[in-house]
Amino acid sequence: TAHAQTMDEMWESRSSGKEHANIQWFKDAKFGLFIHWGLYSHLGGEWKGKRYYGSGEWIMNQAKIPVREYEATAATFNPSRFNADEWAQLAKDAGIKYVVITAKHHEGFAMYDSKVSTFDIVDATPFKQDPMKLLADAVRKRGMHFGFYYSQFQDWHNPNGGKNTWDFDESKKDYQKYYRQKAIPQLKELMSNYGDLSIVWFDTPGGLSKEQTQQFIDSLRLLQPKSLFSSRVGHGLGDYRDYGDSEMPAMPINGAWESIYTHNDSWGYMKHDMNFKTPETIIRLLAEAASKGGNLMLNVGPDGSGRIPAYSAQFLRETGRWLQVNGESIYGTTQGLIPQQPWGVTTSKPGKQYLHVWTRPRSGKLLIPNANMQVQKVYALADGQPVKWHKRGDAIWIDLPITLSDAKNTVFVLEYAGEA
Ligand SMILES: C[C@@H]1O[C@@H](Oc2ccc([N+](=O)[O-])cc2)[C@@H](O)[C@H](O)[C@@H]1O
């Protein structure tokens, strides 16, 4: 019986198919910064003194805020502390290779100078500047790739946009009209006026058939053929795959893919959410994604004044310090040849296995089972210190130093000859 192609099958077939000509930088990059910033950042998870839990960028939906009332909040949104160079330098110091920011999220508010709608940061707020222009330049000036997140279907401000069911009757909406009058013209603005976009990150597809989505993509590609489109453009037509929120695949996955994680428990800024992931957790998520052949895009949620939360800045800088020493074991690697072990994960380069050791076995000996590789030497990546090893059957045992030099993640390099 013909069954609906599962997402996995669709992407497996895709990954064996023709990849985008410009995909390799993305595969080598491994570490991206996601930025959710909008009017919701100004509210910080609160409405009329009531706190809302879940994700801050959904407050209009959670509190069922009428459009007119939500619109009015723009009049007091003035992120005067916003500093594009500061944000971009933080990303650089953190070892980030690409930055993707919300140009327009589900709330329908354009965080750039849009000529298509006056519900934007230049026309509707006292800020009067275009932060997307400033950030795009500051990021690319520091050699990182830049891209936009655009909520192509959900738009709670536009009467024909998706999913505002508390102001408008969803069944009466003309989604085509919304795409024609807002989504497509705004995407064309973003892909024409902000320089090279390495990534266009879509979300929650809807309102378009597979054929219409292909036409939608083709019309945008004309503006920037090198841009990579994320999988949430829908119908399996993206250039790389994104997993669900804060989801990591259970096993190595072929083809280009990305895991996206919040830094605390919210994408948009939430005053009361301090559950920030430690540098250790961030570094281990990055190594785990790389060990399975993919990327980690970690999110930050700046507040309404334009500041990135202190914990995010501090923990990103600490991650950057680890990457200063160990970047070779992440950037440009491919999935590990040794499956995840109790002690950690591995990543690969020709003739090398990078052993990412998170937990030192009580015995002080690291077991690599079913390893029929011709080991030549093993040493600590940080200082090149050789470590002893021996082979017993098809197992390799490595004598670890008394203490791991970095409890977050200590990397040893196993060099081998010939095929693994
Ligand atoms: C990155 C996030 O993306 C979406 O949320 C989703 C979309 C799709 C899935 N999914 O496919 O599992 C999960 C959450 C947005 O609704 C959310 O606000 C945030 O921007």
The ligand as an ORCA input file, in Angstrom:
! r2SCAN-3c Opt
* xyz 0 1
  C      12.155     28.388     15.867
  C      10.691     28.320     16.262
  O       9.956     27.853     15.167
  C       8.537     27.828     15.285
  O       8.119     26.821     16.152
  C       8.147     25.542     15.642
  C       8.012     25.237     14.296
  C       8.077     23.920     13.868
  C       8.297     22.933     14.798
  N       8.413     21.577     14.369
  O       8.386     21.299     13.141
  O       8.594     20.666     15.226
  C       8.416     23.225     16.144
  C       8.308     24.549     16.576
  C       8.005     29.159     15.763
  O       6.641     29.026     15.974
  C       8.704     29.562     17.038
  O       8.182     30.791     17.459
  C      10.190     29.684     16.771
  O      10.426     30.689     15.826
*
